Amino acid sequence: MTAEQGRAVFVDEADIEVKAGDGGDGVVSFRREKYVPRGGPDGGDGGHGGDVILLADPHLRTLIDLSYRPRYHAEDGGRGGASRRRGKNGKQVVIHLPLGTLVREVDGNRAVADLTEPGEQVALLRGGRGGRGNVRFASATRRTPRFAEKGEPGQARRLSLELKLLADVGVIGFPNAGKSSLISRVSAARPKVAAYPFTTLQPNLGVVRLEGGNSFVIADLPGLVEGAHRGVGKGHAFLRHVERTRLLIHLLDAASERDPREDFVVLNRELTLYDAELGQRPQLVALNKLDLNPPPDRLAEVEGFLRERGHTVFRISALTGEGVVPLMGRASQSLGELPAPVTGSTTTVLASPQEAEEPLRVTRIQQGIYQVSGERVERTVIMTDLANDDAVRYLHSRLERMGVIRRLRELGAKDGDRVRIGAVELDFVQ
């Protein structure tokens, strides 16, 4: 049996801040050509901001890179130019994540992506739209528009990343049960091994290759203790790595002063309390440390106890390799009998500025002060150059077409009242 394993400091949680690129501003420009005394508008549009892309990278095993670099910003779009030249689109930023990464939005704790397939890409945030140049506002009644749109800001989010190992088989057991010794025996992984509890402080991942070409991924999970489901002994951090495994190998220390039967009951109770489905996950049970010559009658009692509960039991020595090959062979056979892992992931992409259409709401906060909210109307105001009188007049006509002005009148708004739209406050004009 051989294996392959990436070696890196293991980090399975990280928080990052991501921002899509802002759209470039449109420009105000007029043709200046010889013998053309009345050159028309020719200001070009701004470029779109870059997107934020998540990529499932099978070569990564940890989130350590993201813990050192917590901020990602896609490139902003370029400003438009004269002669209808469009600004350059901003470059996207691609964030590489290991397989098994669950991505949540910090505000609201909403899951937005679960990367389980190699090469899977998620367009998490799309860049802001480029502002329109003044040529786009020319019409039969507005021949020389002297305003353009500002670029749309790109969305920003704070994300929480949680890595759950993608392994076929998870090796569980109390501290010092011999899990690290077992994975070093069946794979090329070389976890630290010592004769004291809590040796393993991070999961170890390896690939088991059997004769005949069969192979599977095995994870040596840090030792669990009673109370793990409440977080005792970093229980939550360890238990989440069991969630994605299809088969468990429950390792019991047959030579310990502790009763292996009690250890078995306690640990399975912790699995059930953490997640009821985990308590029903198929298990193979291995009585380890035969090299220490545990009493035969004790082995027989424990085997009888486990078989009465429907478990297949193996006697092994992870140190010498005794009984390990049959155990791995049965694990491979069991995997072939279990349902295939679910491929793909349910991904909820965060709404882009262009796609989110929150309903328009107009309310009176108090006498003389009104609040207007809604994705479309707020976006329109943000992209307006409020220092340009022509642009403000055009904004007023847009608000009229959206029904904002009518609704304000119905609520009793008068000239000079304050109207808040997003972070902007405007004077109401009939």
Steps between C-alpha positions, in 0.01 A plus 500: 500500500630843406367850522541861404455787738545876481706631791401838643409670823134417542257791535131417458334835578554849362313826457558713193369821348425505127399782269408500135646777286322832460373592156690773318343844454345602172633827357363823358661574166410671169645446157760753398551458126613747239214626284246352747375810687236316703674182616265280698559307824750214481582412863555127545380261772712388792620140520343241727668418830664161546313203648588300811534129413541207737692200363517152656869409478575127557864581575417691817448331837473798735374858530832630630564730201170677557571548869808699400326689219148585620405767242428456129403780261426456131623769263284805434375575151674770297355844425338553162664720238423739217393374157270251674794303638392256766703461816696183566321227698657424837677169554322244712654363817505120538515365855633143517342286772553136598234242424244476777493873579165631618460874441265706715404864497601642840205737513204265535711181510355394165673216312585623149730230359613146576795401285517123459604443137854553365510807278154617609460876453253733665446857379445634848486873431472668162672831442313828484362618167692771318332840490352618172673778308309809387451362148255250656275781625461682169145516364282712274428734791842474667754557225797603713487312832765641730495218753601135525452222751744407771608139521298262714680396821590133527349305786705416806446209739660348806523124467562221747680196359477158662687200365349155543733229374383298203602147594337164425599349835544675833695338783350594837581407856604631838843663536787252486288229337761470222337697219823671393683167504232347282503771235881497489481122448247507213611817323797723438374749759743545787310654790676551832467185710564482874377312806304783658150639446415780256799431275294580189397865494401510134342257249735302278391404151639210301418280199484123553583295192417130502603217273274489198497878458236590757572811703325734741573810705538449873507767770658460842280724714624647830394309810156572639406512867180494697321833452643547149157595363510804733845598375701334780851420380434699178216257436313712245818571306572125481148364453423708193768308310304176557190641332602434140643148547293207372650238730657512847767276645450509875834424664496363855804456725478134601798528737386807691394498865177656376211275397483501115127434521445817700721699261296370207168602658624843611650594165195390302283703733714804424454443127123477541478808720700701246298373202239224520590381150863455602392254765355282222807520274634152406792392720768235501646441846865416556647379828853642489831431676512120473878545524451580872334158555163599650330212690322263255190480718473880498523505120228236476269694734543823303451322167182340624369835623565664162367217285178495699456857377554398138859621454776328306805475729868470405797426723801704390833642598561832327860482623590163343239494223326185625141486372523838326478373141169315558363811672588723203365241258167491682492881506544506123228236456260692726556821307405318183173388662408845632318762291732707286586840644278782385679700231467869442380752755206722566637847452320822579684777322470834673276729297688733270413870492344460157283203599376599845167675463382567851147647487475877509394637839416862583425588862468812712741492794372819658356831391707631210730194476440203269686178428519333158655152476540236233795362306410663171430850630804498731720387211363780281589763761847357567582517129383861468750788508315713755739791443372532141169690467413329171559159661278592797219609267529169316489317835176682583345377175616145576344513847181630342488201264566258787202638691709641785388861456132399480528293817672783687221738400243249626678493836483878522852601396547872427775700333803515725425180692791257542504172307752232597595249234767262623778712649396810302264772619322721242263794505152415373385700198147459367 
